[in-house]
């Protein structure tokens, strides 16, 4: 599976948070998130392991009880079923990989 960059096809799961699955396979999915400054990712957990990387911008990320200010080039790994949340300190773009695949993020065509 290949992905060609496009500004179309984003979902808005929360105010100021855009999400698009870029590619996925049998065991992983890779998503792009575009966050507006001030946008909040509510506290939640899921069974998927989640690794992420900041492409641009800054955000505060809480994983369990730890808070981390992430900027360009910074990354993280969130184990499955661990509560996490975030807040964009400025407009940001992040890429995250989920395992297993986030079926709920895949758009049926």
Secondary structure as the mmCIF struct_conf table of DSSP 4:
data_model
#
loop_
_struct_conf.conf_type_id
_struct_conf.id
_struct_conf.beg_label_comp_id
_struct_conf.beg_label_asym_id
_struct_conf.beg_label_seq_id
_struct_conf.end_label_comp_id
_struct_conf.end_label_asym_id
_struct_conf.end_label_seq_id
BEND BEND1 UNK A 7 UNK A 7
STRN STRN1 UNK A 11 UNK A 14
TURN_TY1_P TURN_TY1_P1 UNK A 15 UNK A 16
STRN STRN2 UNK A 17 UNK A 24
BEND BEND2 UNK A 26 UNK A 27
STRN STRN3 UNK A 29 UNK A 35
TURN_TY1_P TURN_TY1_P2 UNK A 37 UNK A 38
STRN STRN4 UNK A 40 UNK A 44
BEND BEND3 UNK A 47 UNK A 48
STRN STRN5 UNK A 49 UNK A 56
BEND BEND4 UNK A 57 UNK A 57
STRN STRN6 UNK A 59 UNK A 63
TURN_TY1_P TURN_TY1_P3 UNK A 64 UNK A 65
STRN STRN7 UNK A 66 UNK A 70
TURN_TY1_P TURN_TY1_P4 UNK A 72 UNK A 73
STRN STRN8 UNK A 75 UNK A 78
TURN_TY1_P TURN_TY1_P5 UNK A 80 UNK A 81
STRN STRN9 UNK A 84 UNK A 88
BEND BEND5 UNK A 89 UNK A 91
STRN STRN10 UNK A 92 UNK A 99
BEND BEND6 UNK A 100 UNK A 100
HELX_RH_3T_P HELX_RH_3T_P1 UNK A 103 UNK A 105
HELX_LH_PP_P HELX_LH_PP_P1 UNK A 106 UNK A 108
#
